[in-house]
Amino acid sequence: MSVLTKITHQLARRLCDDRRYVTRAPAQADATGPAVYLTFDDGPHPDRTNRILDQFAESDSKATFFVIGRRARRHPQTVRRILADGHSVGCHTWRHWSARQLSSQAYVDDVRRSRTEIEQITGRKIDLFRPPYGELTPVSLWKLLADGFRIIHWTRDTRDFQLPAIPVLQQRFAELPMIDGDIILMHDDASVTSYALHSCLQSWEPRLQFLALPMATPGSHRRPLTPRSTDQPLARMERVPAGSAAE
Ligand SMILES: [Zn+2]
């Protein structure tokens, strides 16, 4: 993480609403038990993403897929299947540029292009955004927040992008210190992930639930910026209602 991103991160954590700049999900402080949010970046991949979706279909677990716009344009059916299967979709830029590689305006335009493509494919409002490499600049962050995006970071990294052997990834996943509200980083374009996921899920499903991050509801695309409140409890993230993701 660059120095500029660290400064951006510190500023955002002090100034932004926790629900708009998300570094971990609020705890599920009720009887439903601990919840963890699996996230998959860099897809869709025509084979690997569908293999992952096949494995999710064997369980009640859900996830969030941060798709790259130009890949979504090549594989729109896979993007639609993600939603039809009850998962969430977010934006991960058009070309997977880092915010440090482009001017702020060019970067935001790249994100907007991706959002427009995904919205045309899905018919849904897209407000979840994950910056590639976690990199952001203060100006790009502010523009994205003003655009109505919620910035989603992660708390645990499986490092599946290193393409470890399947048993290594399975063991790494089983030994993650997952707690309520964790957001787990994975990649659906990683072949190893697409083969290891089923046993990864099985290692944790008896102890916690895997939920999809809630997407924007119709009419809520542009949300007013709200200052961070430190004296009010966070509104708990709502579950994605069954069937609503396929709208
Ligand atoms: Zn990425």
Boltz pocket constraint, residues with backbone or C-beta under 6 A from the ligand:
constraints:
  - pocket:
      binder: B
      contacts: [[A, 41], [A, 42], [A, 92], [A, 96], [A, 132], [A, 133]]
      max_distance: 6.0
